[in-house]
Amino acid sequence: MVYVYVLLSLKDRKFYTGYTDDLRRRFNEHRRGTVFATKSRRPFKLIYYEACLSQKDAKERELYLKTAWGKRYLKHRLKNYLNKNPMR
């Protein structure tokens, strides 16, 4: 399995989207600050993930979720969570 995941930065309230074959390991790397792209945006919450059967599918899904349409999809999909924890 390959996982597409979305983190919410509690610092800037923005999403970070990525993919990995080991979701726990990758999330811990983000939390510890060993990922260059996110180390200045810690702490994070894992707010969404999907499992894909291939890396190609996961990469395509990641790219979609990074588009305006994908972000709109996530905000709609997570509206109950985000309403309880409003974005700025």
PyMOL Python script that loads the backbone (N, CA, C, O; Angstrom):
from pymol import cmd

cmd.read_pdbstr("""\
ATOM      1  N   MET A   1       0.838  -1.188   0.000  1.00  0.00           N
ATOM      2  CA  MET A   1       0.000   0.000   0.000  1.00  0.00           C
ATOM      3  C   MET A   1       0.878   1.245   0.000  1.00  0.00           C
ATOM      4  O   MET A   1       1.961   1.274   0.583  1.00  0.00           O
ATOM      5  N   VAL A   2       0.376   2.254  -0.666  1.00  0.00           N
ATOM      6  CA  VAL A   2       1.013   3.560  -0.672  1.00  0.00           C
ATOM      7  C   VAL A   2      -0.053   4.550  -0.197  1.00  0.00           C
ATOM      8  O   VAL A   2      -1.191   4.519  -0.663  1.00  0.00           O
ATOM      9  N   TYR A   3       0.322   5.410   0.718  1.00  0.00           N
ATOM     10  CA  TYR A   3      -0.634   6.318   1.348  1.00  0.00           C
ATOM     11  C   TYR A   3      -0.421   7.749   0.878  1.00  0.00           C
ATOM     12  O   TYR A   3       0.709   8.233   0.806  1.00  0.00           O
ATOM     13  N   VAL A   4      -1.520   8.414   0.561  1.00  0.00           N
ATOM     14  CA  VAL A   4      -1.534   9.854   0.316  1.00  0.00           C
ATOM     15  C   VAL A   4      -2.039  10.451   1.621  1.00  0.00           C
ATOM     16  O   VAL A   4      -3.033   9.978   2.172  1.00  0.00           O
ATOM     17  N   TYR A   5      -1.376  11.475   2.120  1.00  0.00           N
ATOM     18  CA  TYR A   5      -1.759  12.016   3.418  1.00  0.00           C
ATOM     19  C   TYR A   5      -1.784  13.540   3.390  1.00  0.00           C
ATOM     20  O   TYR A   5      -1.128  14.186   2.573  1.00  0.00           O
ATOM     21  N   VAL A   6      -2.563  14.084   4.308  1.00  0.00           N
ATOM     22  CA  VAL A   6      -2.664  15.537   4.444  1.00  0.00           C
ATOM     23  C   VAL A   6      -2.421  15.866   5.911  1.00  0.00           C
ATOM     24  O   VAL A   6      -3.064  15.323   6.810  1.00  0.00           O
ATOM     25  N   LEU A   7      -1.486  16.760   6.120  1.00  0.00           N
ATOM     26  CA  LEU A   7      -1.197  17.269   7.462  1.00  0.00           C
ATOM     27  C   LEU A   7      -1.746  18.680   7.575  1.00  0.00           C
ATOM     28  O   LEU A   7      -1.782  19.421   6.592  1.00  0.00           O
ATOM     29  N   LEU A   8      -2.167  19.045   8.757  1.00  0.00           N
ATOM     30  CA  LEU A   8      -2.563  20.416   9.048  1.00  0.00           C
ATOM     31  C   LEU A   8      -1.524  21.000   9.981  1.00  0.00           C
ATOM     32  O   LEU A   8      -1.301  20.492  11.080  1.00  0.00           O
ATOM     33  N   SER A   9      -0.888  22.075   9.532  1.00  0.00           N
ATOM     34  CA  SER A   9       0.075  22.757  10.386  1.00  0.00           C
ATOM     35  C   SER A   9      -0.685  23.550  11.443  1.00  0.00           C
ATOM     36  O   SER A   9      -1.533  24.377  11.108  1.00  0.00           O
ATOM     37  N   LEU A  10      -0.392  23.307  12.693  1.00  0.00           N
ATOM     38  CA  LEU A  10      -1.030  24.061  13.768  1.00  0.00           C
ATOM     39  C   LEU A  10      -0.400  25.439  13.921  1.00  0.00           C
ATOM     40  O   LEU A  10      -0.919  26.288  14.647  1.00  0.00           O
ATOM     41  N   LYS A  11       0.709  25.659  13.244  1.00  0.00           N
ATOM     42  CA  LYS A  11       1.385  26.951  13.286  1.00  0.00           C
ATOM     43  C   LYS A  11       0.775  27.933  12.286  1.00  0.00           C
ATOM     44  O   LYS A  11       0.420  29.054  12.651  1.00  0.00           O
ATOM     45  N   ASP A  12       0.654  27.510  11.022  1.00  0.00           N
ATOM     46  CA  ASP A  12       0.134  28.428  10.003  1.00  0.00           C
ATOM     47  C   ASP A  12      -1.239  28.030   9.471  1.00  0.00           C
ATOM     48  O   ASP A  12      -1.794  28.715   8.612  1.00  0.00           O
ATOM     49  N   ARG A  13      -1.798  26.910   9.983  1.00  0.00           N
ATOM     50  CA  ARG A  13      -3.133  26.425   9.619  1.00  0.00           C
ATOM     51  C   ARG A  13      -3.277  26.093   8.139  1.00  0.00           C
ATOM     52  O   ARG A  13      -4.371  26.182   7.583  1.00  0.00           O
ATOM     53  N   LYS A  14      -2.166  25.709   7.496  1.00  0.00           N
ATOM     54  CA  LYS A  14      -2.191  25.329   6.086  1.00  0.00           C
ATOM     55  C   LYS A  14      -1.945  23.829   5.971  1.00  0.00           C
ATOM     56  O   LYS A  14      -1.404  23.187   6.871  1.00  0.00           O
ATOM     57  N   PHE A  15      -2.368  23.296   4.822  1.00  0.00           N
ATOM     58  CA  PHE A  15      -2.209  21.878   4.546  1.00  0.00           C
ATOM     59  C   PHE A  15      -0.829  21.580   3.988  1.00  0.00           C
ATOM     60  O   PHE A  15      -0.208  22.421   3.338  1.00  0.00           O
ATOM     61  N   TYR A  16      -0.364  20.375   4.250  1.00  0.00           N
ATOM     62  CA  TYR A  16       0.792  19.795   3.558  1.00  0.00           C
ATOM     63  C   TYR A  16       0.338  18.428   3.066  1.00  0.00           C
ATOM     64  O   TYR A  16      -0.189  17.632   3.843  1.00  0.00           O
ATOM     65  N   THR A  17       0.539  18.152   1.785  1.00  0.00           N
ATOM     66  CA  THR A  17       0.111  16.894   1.186  1.00  0.00           C
ATOM     67  C   THR A  17       1.322  16.133   0.682  1.00  0.00           C
ATOM     68  O   THR A  17       2.214  16.718   0.066  1.00  0.00           O
ATOM     69  N   GLY A  18       1.361  14.834   0.939  1.00  0.00           N
ATOM     70  CA  GLY A  18       2.461  13.999   0.476  1.00  0.00           C
ATOM     71  C   GLY A  18       1.999  12.567   0.300  1.00  0.00           C
ATOM     72  O   GLY A  18       0.826  12.250   0.495  1.00  0.00           O
ATOM     73  N   TYR A  19       2.943  11.698  -0.073  1.00  0.00           N
ATOM     74  CA  TYR A  19       2.640  10.265  -0.154  1.00  0.00           C
ATOM     75  C   TYR A  19       3.836   9.470   0.331  1.00  0.00           C
ATOM     76  O   TYR A  19       4.976   9.931   0.273  1.00  0.00           O
ATOM     77  N   THR A  20       3.554   8.257   0.815  1.00  0.00           N
ATOM     78  CA  THR A  20       4.585   7.416   1.409  1.00  0.00           C
ATOM     79  C   THR A  20       4.107   5.969   1.456  1.00  0.00           C
ATOM     80  O   THR A  20       2.910   5.694   1.374  1.00  0.00           O
ATOM     81  N   ASP A  21       5.056   5.053   1.589  1.00  0.00           N
ATOM     82  CA  ASP A  21       4.679   3.657   1.773  1.00  0.00           C
ATOM     83  C   ASP A  21       4.678   3.269   3.256  1.00  0.00           C
ATOM     84  O   ASP A  21       4.329   2.139   3.598  1.00  0.00           O
ATOM     85  N   ASP A  22       5.062   4.192   4.132  1.00  0.00           N
ATOM     86  CA  ASP A  22       5.061   3.942   5.580  1.00  0.00           C
ATOM     87  C   ASP A  22       4.557   5.199   6.283  1.00  0.00           C
ATOM     88  O   ASP A  22       5.337   6.084   6.635  1.00  0.00           O
ATOM     89  N   LEU A  23       3.259   5.262   6.479  1.00  0.00           N
ATOM     90  CA  LEU A  23       2.625   6.473   6.997  1.00  0.00           C
ATOM     91  C   LEU A  23       3.095   6.827   8.406  1.00  0.00           C
ATOM     92  O   LEU A  23       3.334   8.002   8.685  1.00  0.00           O
ATOM     93  N   ARG A  24       3.233   5.872   9.281  1.00  0.00           N
ATOM     94  CA  ARG A  24       3.675   6.172  10.657  1.00  0.00           C
ATOM     95  C   ARG A  24       5.084   6.751  10.684  1.00  0.00           C
ATOM     96  O   ARG A  24       5.348   7.746  11.359  1.00  0.00           O
ATOM     97  N   ARG A  25       5.985   6.113   9.940  1.00  0.00           N
ATOM     98  CA  ARG A  25       7.364   6.598   9.890  1.00  0.00           C
ATOM     99  C   ARG A  25       7.409   8.019   9.339  1.00  0.00           C
ATOM    100  O   ARG A  25       8.085   8.886   9.892  1.00  0.00           O
ATOM    101  N   ARG A  26       6.679   8.252   8.237  1.00  0.00           N
ATOM    102  CA  ARG A  26       6.727   9.570   7.596  1.00  0.00           C
ATOM    103  C   ARG A  26       6.131  10.644   8.494  1.00  0.00           C
ATOM    104  O   ARG A  26       6.671  11.747   8.579  1.00  0.00           O
ATOM    105  N   PHE A  27       5.020  10.336   9.169  1.00  0.00           N
ATOM    106  CA  PHE A  27       4.427  11.316  10.075  1.00  0.00           C
ATOM    107  C   PHE A  27       5.387  11.639  11.215  1.00  0.00           C
ATOM    108  O   PHE A  27       5.514  12.800  11.604  1.00  0.00           O
ATOM    109  N   ASN A  28       6.057  10.634  11.749  1.00  0.00           N
ATOM    110  CA  ASN A  28       7.041  10.879  12.807  1.00  0.00           C
ATOM    111  C   ASN A  28       8.197  11.737  12.305  1.00  0.00           C
ATOM    112  O   ASN A  28       8.713  12.569  13.051  1.00  0.00           O
ATOM    113  N   GLU A  29       8.610  11.550  11.060  1.00  0.00           N
ATOM    114  CA  GLU A  29       9.658  12.408  10.490  1.00  0.00           C
ATOM    115  C   GLU A  29       9.198  13.860  10.432  1.00  0.00           C
ATOM    116  O   GLU A  29       9.966  14.770  10.744  1.00  0.00           O
ATOM    117  N   HIS A  30       7.957  14.077  10.037  1.00  0.00           N
ATOM    118  CA  HIS A  30       7.414  15.445  10.020  1.00  0.00           C
ATOM    119  C   HIS A  30       7.374  16.013  11.436  1.00  0.00           C
ATOM    120  O   HIS A  30       7.759  17.161  11.657  1.00  0.00           O
ATOM    121  N   ARG A  31       6.912  15.216  12.388  1.00  0.00           N
ATOM    122  CA  ARG A  31       6.803  15.686  13.777  1.00  0.00           C
ATOM    123  C   ARG A  31       8.157  16.041  14.377  1.00  0.00           C
ATOM    124  O   ARG A  31       8.279  17.015  15.120  1.00  0.00           O
ATOM    125  N   ARG A  32       9.180  15.243  14.049  1.00  0.00           N
ATOM    126  CA  ARG A  32      10.522  15.483  14.606  1.00  0.00           C
ATOM    127  C   ARG A  32      11.253  16.632  13.906  1.00  0.00           C
ATOM    128  O   ARG A  32      12.266  17.116  14.411  1.00  0.00           O
ATOM    129  N   GLY A  33      10.756  17.068  12.762  1.00  0.00           N
ATOM    130  CA  GLY A  33      11.406  18.159  12.049  1.00  0.00           C
ATOM    131  C   GLY A  33      12.520  17.716  11.127  1.00  0.00           C
ATOM    132  O   GLY A  33      13.381  18.524  10.779  1.00  0.00           O
ATOM    133  N   THR A  34      12.532  16.449  10.717  1.00  0.00           N
ATOM    134  CA  THR A  34      13.593  15.963   9.834  1.00  0.00           C
ATOM    135  C   THR A  34      13.235  16.094   8.354  1.00  0.00           C
ATOM    136  O   THR A  34      14.030  15.731   7.487  1.00  0.00           O
ATOM    137  N   VAL A  35      12.040  16.614   8.065  1.00  0.00           N
ATOM    138  CA  VAL A  35      11.629  16.863   6.676  1.00  0.00           C
ATOM    139  C   VAL A  35      11.835  18.349   6.399  1.00  0.00           C
ATOM    140  O   VAL A  35      11.184  19.197   7.009  1.00  0.00           O
ATOM    141  N   PHE A  36      12.734  18.654   5.484  1.00  0.00           N
ATOM    142  CA  PHE A  36      13.105  20.044   5.207  1.00  0.00           C
ATOM    143  C   PHE A  36      11.890  20.910   4.860  1.00  0.00           C
ATOM    144  O   PHE A  36      11.779  22.044   5.326  1.00  0.00           O
ATOM    145  N   ALA A  37      10.986  20.374   4.046  1.00  0.00           N
ATOM    146  CA  ALA A  37       9.850  21.158   3.559  1.00  0.00           C
ATOM    147  C   ALA A  37       8.884  21.565   4.664  1.00  0.00           C
ATOM    148  O   ALA A  37       8.128  22.522   4.497  1.00  0.00           O
ATOM    149  N   THR A  38       8.896  20.856   5.788  1.00  0.00           N
ATOM    150  CA  THR A  38       7.894  21.145   6.822  1.00  0.00           C
ATOM    151  C   THR A  38       8.467  21.483   8.191  1.00  0.00           C
ATOM    152  O   THR A  38       7.710  21.776   9.115  1.00  0.00           O
ATOM    153  N   LYS A  39       9.782  21.448   8.339  1.00  0.00           N
ATOM    154  CA  LYS A  39      10.319  21.586   9.702  1.00  0.00           C
ATOM    155  C   LYS A  39      10.006  22.926  10.350  1.00  0.00           C
ATOM    156  O   LYS A  39       9.935  23.004  11.576  1.00  0.00           O
ATOM    157  N   SER A  40       9.817  23.979   9.569  1.00  0.00           N
ATOM    158  CA  SER A  40       9.513  25.290  10.148  1.00  0.00           C
ATOM    159  C   SER A  40       8.015  25.495  10.375  1.00  0.00           C
ATOM    160  O   SER A  40       7.604  26.543  10.874  1.00  0.00           O
ATOM    161  N   ARG A  41       7.201  24.508  10.017  1.00  0.00           N
ATOM    162  CA  ARG A  41       5.748  24.647  10.136  1.00  0.00           C
ATOM    163  C   ARG A  41       5.159  23.763  11.222  1.00  0.00           C
ATOM    164  O   ARG A  41       3.937  23.640  11.313  1.00  0.00           O
ATOM    165  N   ARG A  42       5.996  23.144  12.048  1.00  0.00           N
ATOM    166  CA  ARG A  42       5.537  22.263  13.111  1.00  0.00           C
ATOM    167  C   ARG A  42       4.827  23.044  14.196  1.00  0.00           C
ATOM    168  O   ARG A  42       5.084  24.237  14.351  1.00  0.00           O
ATOM    169  N   PRO A  43       3.942  22.415  14.952  1.00  0.00           N
ATOM    170  CA  PRO A  43       3.512  21.022  14.975  1.00  0.00           C
ATOM    171  C   PRO A  43       2.411  20.750  13.939  1.00  0.00           C
ATOM    172  O   PRO A  43       1.810  21.670  13.385  1.00  0.00           O
ATOM    173  N   PHE A  44       2.169  19.451  13.699  1.00  0.00           N
ATOM    174  CA  PHE A  44       1.194  19.005  12.713  1.00  0.00           C
ATOM    175  C   PHE A  44       0.186  18.052  13.318  1.00  0.00           C
ATOM    176  O   PHE A  44       0.431  17.410  14.340  1.00  0.00           O
ATOM    177  N   LYS A  45      -0.979  17.979  12.642  1.00  0.00           N
ATOM    178  CA  LYS A  45      -1.957  16.930  12.907  1.00  0.00           C
ATOM    179  C   LYS A  45      -2.182  16.213  11.587  1.00  0.00           C
ATOM    180  O   LYS A  45      -2.306  16.853  10.543  1.00  0.00           O
ATOM    181  N   LEU A  46      -2.235  14.906  11.628  1.00  0.00           N
ATOM    182  CA  LEU A  46      -2.615  14.123  10.462  1.00  0.00           C
ATOM    183  C   LEU A  46      -4.135  14.186  10.393  1.00  0.00           C
ATOM    184  O   LEU A  46      -4.819  13.685  11.286  1.00  0.00           O
ATOM    185  N   ILE A  47      -4.673  14.803   9.330  1.00  0.00           N
ATOM    186  CA  ILE A  47      -6.124  15.000   9.269  1.00  0.00           C
ATOM    187  C   ILE A  47      -6.795  14.162   8.187  1.00  0.00           C
ATOM    188  O   ILE A  47      -8.022  14.060   8.158  1.00  0.00           O
ATOM    189  N   TYR A  48      -5.998  13.553   7.285  1.00  0.00           N
ATOM    190  CA  TYR A  48      -6.615  12.797   6.203  1.00  0.00           C
ATOM    191  C   TYR A  48      -5.577  11.888   5.571  1.00  0.00           C
ATOM    192  O   TYR A  48      -4.410  12.257   5.441  1.00  0.00           O
ATOM    193  N   TYR A  49      -6.010  10.697   5.179  1.00  0.00           N
ATOM    194  CA  TYR A  49      -5.144   9.840   4.364  1.00  0.00           C
ATOM    195  C   TYR A  49      -5.993   8.886   3.539  1.00  0.00           C
ATOM    196  O   TYR A  49      -7.130   8.572   3.893  1.00  0.00           O
ATOM    197  N   GLU A  50      -5.423   8.437   2.442  1.00  0.00           N
ATOM    198  CA  GLU A  50      -6.045   7.459   1.555  1.00  0.00           C
ATOM    199  C   GLU A  50      -4.997   6.400   1.241  1.00  0.00           C
ATOM    200  O   GLU A  50      -3.804   6.700   1.181  1.00  0.00           O
ATOM    201  N   ALA A  51      -5.434   5.181   1.043  1.00  0.00           N
ATOM    202  CA  ALA A  51      -4.539   4.094   0.646  1.00  0.00           C
ATOM    203  C   ALA A  51      -4.710   3.835  -0.844  1.00  0.00           C
ATOM    204  O   ALA A  51      -5.832   3.768  -1.347  1.00  0.00           O
ATOM    205  N   CYS A  52      -3.592   3.689  -1.546  1.00  0.00           N
ATOM    206  CA  CYS A  52      -3.583   3.378  -2.976  1.00  0.00           C
ATOM    207  C   CYS A  52      -2.815   2.080  -3.187  1.00  0.00           C
ATOM    208  O   CYS A  52      -1.962   1.709  -2.381  1.00  0.00           O
ATOM    209  N   LEU A  53      -3.129   1.404  -4.271  1.00  0.00           N
ATOM    210  CA  LEU A  53      -2.481   0.126  -4.549  1.00  0.00           C
ATOM    211  C   LEU A  53      -1.161   0.290  -5.284  1.00  0.00           C
ATOM    212  O   LEU A  53      -0.363  -0.647  -5.323  1.00  0.00           O
ATOM    213  N   SER A  54      -0.911   1.459  -5.868  1.00  0.00           N
ATOM    214  CA  SER A  54       0.350   1.671  -6.579  1.00  0.00           C
ATOM    215  C   SER A  54       0.898   3.059  -6.287  1.00  0.00           C
ATOM    216  O   SER A  54       0.158   3.982  -5.948  1.00  0.00           O
ATOM    217  N   GLN A  55       2.206   3.182  -6.427  1.00  0.00           N
ATOM    218  CA  GLN A  55       2.845   4.473  -6.222  1.00  0.00           C
ATOM    219  C   GLN A  55       2.386   5.475  -7.272  1.00  0.00           C
ATOM    220  O   GLN A  55       2.209   6.656  -6.972  1.00  0.00           O
ATOM    221  N   LYS A  56       2.193   5.009  -8.500  1.00  0.00           N
ATOM    222  CA  LYS A  56       1.734   5.905  -9.567  1.00  0.00           C
ATOM    223  C   LYS A  56       0.372   6.503  -9.224  1.00  0.00           C
ATOM    224  O   LYS A  56       0.167   7.705  -9.391  1.00  0.00           O
ATOM    225  N   ASP A  57      -0.555   5.683  -8.750  1.00  0.00           N
ATOM    226  CA  ASP A  57      -1.874   6.182  -8.357  1.00  0.00           C
ATOM    227  C   ASP A  57      -1.767   7.175  -7.203  1.00  0.00           C
ATOM    228  O   ASP A  57      -2.447   8.201  -7.195  1.00  0.00           O
ATOM    229  N   ALA A  58      -0.910   6.866  -6.231  1.00  0.00           N
ATOM    230  CA  ALA A  58      -0.745   7.748  -5.076  1.00  0.00           C
ATOM    231  C   ALA A  58      -0.168   9.094  -5.505  1.00  0.00           C
ATOM    232  O   ALA A  58      -0.609  10.139  -5.027  1.00  0.00           O
ATOM    233  N   LYS A  59       0.804   9.074  -6.392  1.00  0.00           N
ATOM    234  CA  LYS A  59       1.417  10.325  -6.840  1.00  0.00           C
ATOM    235  C   LYS A  59       0.407  11.179  -7.605  1.00  0.00           C
ATOM    236  O   LYS A  59       0.362  12.397  -7.429  1.00  0.00           O
ATOM    237  N   GLU A  60      -0.401  10.542  -8.453  1.00  0.00           N
ATOM    238  CA  GLU A  60      -1.426  11.283  -9.186  1.00  0.00           C
ATOM    239  C   GLU A  60      -2.457  11.878  -8.230  1.00  0.00           C
ATOM    240  O   GLU A  60      -2.895  13.013  -8.418  1.00  0.00           O
ATOM    241  N   ARG A  61      -2.845  11.119  -7.207  1.00  0.00           N
ATOM    242  CA  ARG A  61      -3.809  11.615  -6.229  1.00  0.00           C
ATOM    243  C   ARG A  61      -3.222  12.765  -5.424  1.00  0.00           C
ATOM    244  O   ARG A  61      -3.914  13.743  -5.141  1.00  0.00           O
ATOM    245  N   GLU A  62      -1.950  12.655  -5.056  1.00  0.00           N
ATOM    246  CA  GLU A  62      -1.277  13.742  -4.341  1.00  0.00           C
ATOM    247  C   GLU A  62      -1.298  15.012  -5.185  1.00  0.00           C
ATOM    248  O   GLU A  62      -1.634  16.086  -4.685  1.00  0.00           O
ATOM    249  N   LEU A  63      -0.945  14.893  -6.444  1.00  0.00           N
ATOM    250  CA  LEU A  63      -0.928  16.061  -7.322  1.00  0.00           C
ATOM    251  C   LEU A  63      -2.318  16.679  -7.443  1.00  0.00           C
ATOM    252  O   LEU A  63      -2.450  17.903  -7.462  1.00  0.00           O
ATOM    253  N   TYR A  64      -3.349  15.852  -7.524  1.00  0.00           N
ATOM    254  CA  TYR A  64      -4.715  16.372  -7.583  1.00  0.00           C
ATOM    255  C   TYR A  64      -5.066  17.125  -6.302  1.00  0.00           C
ATOM    256  O   TYR A  64      -5.617  18.224  -6.361  1.00  0.00           O
ATOM    257  N   LEU A  65      -4.749  16.539  -5.142  1.00  0.00           N
ATOM    258  CA  LEU A  65      -5.108  17.177  -3.875  1.00  0.00           C
ATOM    259  C   LEU A  65      -4.381  18.500  -3.662  1.00  0.00           C
ATOM    260  O   LEU A  65      -4.798  19.306  -2.831  1.00  0.00           O
ATOM    261  N   LYS A  66      -3.315  18.730  -4.391  1.00  0.00           N
ATOM    262  CA  LYS A  66      -2.583  19.994  -4.289  1.00  0.00           C
ATOM    263  C   LYS A  66      -3.168  21.080  -5.188  1.00  0.00           C
ATOM    264  O   LYS A  66      -2.781  22.243  -5.072  1.00  0.00           O
ATOM    265  N   THR A  67      -4.098  20.723  -6.089  1.00  0.00           N
ATOM    266  CA  THR A  67      -4.719  21.711  -6.962  1.00  0.00           C
ATOM    267  C   THR A  67      -5.823  22.447  -6.212  1.00  0.00           C
ATOM    268  O   THR A  67      -6.204  22.060  -5.107  1.00  0.00           O
ATOM    269  N   ALA A  68      -6.329  23.507  -6.823  1.00  0.00           N
ATOM    270  CA  ALA A  68      -7.450  24.240  -6.225  1.00  0.00           C
ATOM    271  C   ALA A  68      -8.664  23.331  -6.055  1.00  0.00           C
ATOM    272  O   ALA A  68      -9.344  23.385  -5.030  1.00  0.00           O
ATOM    273  N   TRP A  69      -8.940  22.488  -7.069  1.00  0.00           N
ATOM    274  CA  TRP A  69     -10.063  21.551  -6.972  1.00  0.00           C
ATOM    275  C   TRP A  69      -9.836  20.545  -5.854  1.00  0.00           C
ATOM    276  O   TRP A  69     -10.767  20.207  -5.123  1.00  0.00           O
ATOM    277  N   GLY A  70      -8.620  20.073  -5.718  1.00  0.00           N
ATOM    278  CA  GLY A  70      -8.311  19.112  -4.672  1.00  0.00           C
ATOM    279  C   GLY A  70      -8.438  19.708  -3.282  1.00  0.00           C
ATOM    280  O   GLY A  70      -8.944  19.058  -2.367  1.00  0.00           O
ATOM    281  N   LYS A  71      -7.983  20.937  -3.123  1.00  0.00           N
ATOM    282  CA  LYS A  71      -8.114  21.607  -1.818  1.00  0.00           C
ATOM    283  C   LYS A  71      -9.579  21.860  -1.491  1.00  0.00           C
ATOM    284  O   LYS A  71      -9.986  21.763  -0.333  1.00  0.00           O
ATOM    285  N   ARG A  72     -10.371  22.185  -2.513  1.00  0.00           N
ATOM    286  CA  ARG A  72     -11.808  22.370  -2.318  1.00  0.00           C
ATOM    287  C   ARG A  72     -12.443  21.043  -1.889  1.00  0.00           C
ATOM    288  O   ARG A  72     -13.281  21.007  -0.988  1.00  0.00           O
ATOM    289  N   TYR A  73     -12.031  19.957  -2.546  1.00  0.00           N
ATOM    290  CA  TYR A  73     -12.527  18.627  -2.175  1.00  0.00           C
ATOM    291  C   TYR A  73     -12.211  18.328  -0.704  1.00  0.00           C
ATOM    292  O   TYR A  73     -13.082  17.883   0.044  1.00  0.00           O
ATOM    293  N   LEU A  74     -10.965  18.574  -0.297  1.00  0.00           N
ATOM    294  CA  LEU A  74     -10.568  18.293   1.088  1.00  0.00           C
ATOM    295  C   LEU A  74     -11.364  19.139   2.075  1.00  0.00           C
ATOM    296  O   LEU A  74     -11.814  18.629   3.101  1.00  0.00           O
ATOM    297  N   LYS A  75     -11.540  20.403   1.781  1.00  0.00           N
ATOM    298  CA  LYS A  75     -12.287  21.271   2.700  1.00  0.00           C
ATOM    299  C   LYS A  75     -13.731  20.815   2.818  1.00  0.00           C
ATOM    300  O   LYS A  75     -14.321  20.885   3.896  1.00  0.00           O
ATOM    301  N   HIS A  76     -14.308  20.344   1.704  1.00  0.00           N
ATOM    302  CA  HIS A  76     -15.677  19.824   1.752  1.00  0.00           C
ATOM    303  C   HIS A  76     -15.708  18.484   2.497  1.00  0.00           C
ATOM    304  O   HIS A  76     -16.587  18.253   3.328  1.00  0.00           O
ATOM    305  N   ARG A  77     -14.761  17.618   2.202  1.00  0.00           N
ATOM    306  CA  ARG A  77     -14.694  16.285   2.815  1.00  0.00           C
ATOM    307  C   ARG A  77     -14.479  16.374   4.321  1.00  0.00           C
ATOM    308  O   ARG A  77     -14.989  15.544   5.073  1.00  0.00           O
ATOM    309  N   LEU A  78     -13.731  17.369   4.760  1.00  0.00           N
ATOM    310  CA  LEU A  78     -13.373  17.525   6.173  1.00  0.00           C
ATOM    311  C   LEU A  78     -14.136  18.665   6.849  1.00  0.00           C
ATOM    312  O   LEU A  78     -13.710  19.166   7.889  1.00  0.00           O
ATOM    313  N   LYS A  79     -15.259  19.072   6.262  1.00  0.00           N
ATOM    314  CA  LYS A  79     -15.938  20.272   6.756  1.00  0.00           C
ATOM    315  C   LYS A  79     -16.341  20.178   8.223  1.00  0.00           C
ATOM    316  O   LYS A  79     -16.253  21.172   8.944  1.00  0.00           O
ATOM    317  N   ASN A  80     -16.781  19.005   8.682  1.00  0.00           N
ATOM    318  CA  ASN A  80     -17.158  18.890  10.096  1.00  0.00           C
ATOM    319  C   ASN A  80     -15.955  19.073  11.006  1.00  0.00           C
ATOM    320  O   ASN A  80     -16.042  19.761  12.023  1.00  0.00           O
ATOM    321  N   TYR A  81     -14.835  18.461  10.647  1.00  0.00           N
ATOM    322  CA  TYR A  81     -13.617  18.616  11.440  1.00  0.00           C
ATOM    323  C   TYR A  81     -13.129  20.058  11.407  1.00  0.00           C
ATOM    324  O   TYR A  81     -12.799  20.632  12.445  1.00  0.00           O
ATOM    325  N   LEU A  82     -13.084  20.641  10.211  1.00  0.00           N
ATOM    326  CA  LEU A  82     -12.561  21.998  10.074  1.00  0.00           C
ATOM    327  C   LEU A  82     -13.466  23.032  10.716  1.00  0.00           C
ATOM    328  O   LEU A  82     -12.984  24.071  11.166  1.00  0.00           O
ATOM    329  N   ASN A  83     -14.778  22.771  10.770  1.00  0.00           N
ATOM    330  CA  ASN A  83     -15.685  23.694  11.446  1.00  0.00           C
ATOM    331  C   ASN A  83     -15.458  23.697  12.951  1.00  0.00           C
ATOM    332  O   ASN A  83     -15.638  24.721  13.611  1.00  0.00           O
ATOM    333  N   LYS A  84     -15.061  22.545  13.493  1.00  0.00           N
ATOM    334  CA  LYS A  84     -14.754  22.463  14.911  1.00  0.00           C
ATOM    335  C   LYS A  84     -13.378  23.058  15.223  1.00  0.00           C
ATOM    336  O   LYS A  84     -13.125  23.513  16.338  1.00  0.00           O
ATOM    337  N   ASN A  85     -12.497  23.047  14.225  1.00  0.00           N
ATOM    338  CA  ASN A  85     -11.131  23.549  14.358  1.00  0.00           C
ATOM    339  C   ASN A  85     -10.889  24.533  13.199  1.00  0.00           C
ATOM    340  O   ASN A  85     -10.151  24.210  12.269  1.00  0.00           O
ATOM    341  N   PRO A  86     -11.498  25.721  13.244  1.00  0.00           N
ATOM    342  CA  PRO A  86     -11.514  26.612  12.074  1.00  0.00           C
ATOM    343  C   PRO A  86     -10.136  26.983  11.548  1.00  0.00           C
ATOM    344  O   PRO A  86      -9.186  27.185  12.305  1.00  0.00           O
ATOM    345  N   MET A  87     -10.060  27.067  10.221  1.00  0.00           N
ATOM    346  CA  MET A  87      -8.855  27.544   9.550  1.00  0.00           C
ATOM    347  C   MET A  87      -8.888  29.070   9.620  1.00  0.00           C
ATOM    348  O   MET A  87      -9.957  29.669   9.738  1.00  0.00           O
ATOM    349  N   ARG A  88      -7.737  29.682   9.549  1.00  0.00           N
ATOM    350  CA  ARG A  88      -7.698  31.152   9.552  1.00  0.00           C
ATOM    351  C   ARG A  88      -7.955  31.669   8.167  1.00  0.00           C
ATOM    352  O   ARG A  88      -7.965  32.881   7.952  1.00  0.00           O
TER     353      ARG A  88
END
""", "prot")
cmd.dss("prot")
cmd.show_as("cartoon", "prot")
cmd.util.cbc("prot")
cmd.orient("prot")
